[in-house]
């Protein structure tokens, strides 16, 4: 969703979760949303530099799912309501511990590159966006 319309973190997470609800890897869309929202309440996922990474290991998916949202106006995340312009929602199977941590680490490292973030904010095609993230082969 390169034109995310959410006004707060909860709405952004809902929109992105709805975006993957029909993905073959999602076995329980409502639980996926609930698990990601619950994790967000415990530990907000704003990672700095205008990026949020709402994610969870969950029984609601059979394989990793990913939804990307971009908001030009920004969506307030975390206790300080810092504006996230790039929001990446990830759901991983509960048993996928090592791969899950590696994937999230990869995302965070990529998203802390200012040149990459600028390109992600400018690109207009989803495929080009994912190629910039180098997630098409993940």
C-alpha positions in Angstrom: 0.0 0.0 0.0 2.1 2.9 -1.3 -0.6 5.4 -0.3 -1.6 4.3 3.2 -4.5 6.4 4.6 -4.2 5.5 8.3 -4.2 8.3 10.9 -2.8 6.2 13.8 -0.8 3.0 14.4 -3.8 0.9 15.2 -5.5 1.8 11.9 -2.2 1.3 9.9 -1.8 -2.2 11.4 -5.5 -2.9 10.5 -5.1 -1.8 6.9 -1.9 -3.7 6.4 -3.3 -6.9 8.0 -6.4 -6.6 5.8 -4.0 -6.4 2.8 -2.6 -9.8 3.6 -5.8 -11.4 4.9 -6.3 -13.4 1.7 -2.7 -14.4 1.3 -2.4 -18.2 1.2 -0.1 -18.1 4.2 -2.7 -16.5 6.5 -4.9 -19.1 8.2 -6.6 -16.8 10.7 -6.8 -13.1 9.6 -8.4 -11.9 12.9 -5.8 -13.6 15.0 -3.0 -12.2 12.9 -4.3 -8.7 13.5 -4.9 -9.4 17.2 -1.4 -10.9 17.7 0.4 -8.0 16.0 -1.7 -5.4 17.9 -1.0 -7.2 21.2 2.7 -7.1 20.5 2.5 -3.5 19.6 0.9 -2.7 23.0 3.7 -4.5 24.8 6.6 -3.2 22.8 5.9 -0.5 20.2 7.7 -1.2 16.9 8.7 2.3 15.8 12.4 1.7 15.0 13.4 5.2 14.2 14.1 7.1 11.0 10.4 7.3 10.1 10.1 3.5 10.1 7.8 1.1 12.0 8.0 -2.7 11.9 4.8 -4.1 13.5 5.4 -7.9 13.6 4.6 -11.1 15.5 5.3 -14.8 15.6 1.9 -16.2 15.4 -0.2 -19.4 14.8 -2.3 -17.3 12.5 0.0 -17.9 9.5 1.5 -21.0 8.0 4.3 -19.1 6.2 5.8 -15.6 6.5 3.5 -12.8 5.3 4.5 -9.2 4.6 2.6 -6.0 4.0 4.2 -2.7 3.3 2.6 0.7 3.8 3.9 4.1 2.9 2.4 7.3 4.3 3.6 10.7 3.1 1.9 12.5 6.0 3.2 9.9 8.5 1.5 7.7 11.1 2.2 8.3 14.8 3.8 5.2 16.4 4.9 4.4 19.9 4.6 6.4 23.2 6.2 9.5 21.7 3.9 9.4 18.6 6.8 9.5 16.2 5.8 9.7 12.6 6.4 6.5 10.6 6.3 7.0 6.8 7.3 3.4 6.0 5.5 0.7 7.8 6.3 -3.0 7.3 4.0 -5.6 8.8 5.4 -9.1 9.2 3.7 -12.2 10.4 5.8 -15.4 10.9 4.8 -18.9 12.0 5.4 -19.3 15.7 8.0 -22.1 15.1 10.1 -19.8 12.8 12.3 -18.4 15.4 15.8 -18.0 13.8 14.5 -17.1 10.4 12.1 -14.6 11.9 14.8 -12.9 13.8 17.1 -12.8 10.8 14.4 -11.4 8.6 13.5 -8.7 11.0 17.2 -7.8 11.5 17.6 -7.7 7.7 14.6 -5.3 7.4 15.9 -3.0 10.2 19.4 -2.8 8.7 18.0 -2.0 5.3 15.5 0.6 6.6 18.2 2.5 8.5 19.9 3.4 5.2 18.8 7.0 4.5 19.4 6.7 0.7 17.2 3.6 0.5 14.5 5.3 2.5 14.5 8.3 0.1 14.2 5.9 -2.8 11.4 4.0 -1.1 9.5 7.3 -0.6 9.9 8.2 -4.3 9.2 4.9 -6.1 5.7 4.5 -7.6 5.6 0.8 -8.4 5.1 -2.0 -5.8 7.5 -4.3 -7.6 10.2 -1.6 -7.6 9.6 -0.9 -4.0 10.1 -4.6 -3.0 13.1 -4.8 -5.3 14.7 -1.9 -3.4 14.0 -3.7 -0.2 15.6 -6.8 -1.7 12.7 -8.9 -0.3 11.6 -10.4 -3.6 13.8 -13.5 -3.0 13.2 -13.7 0.8 
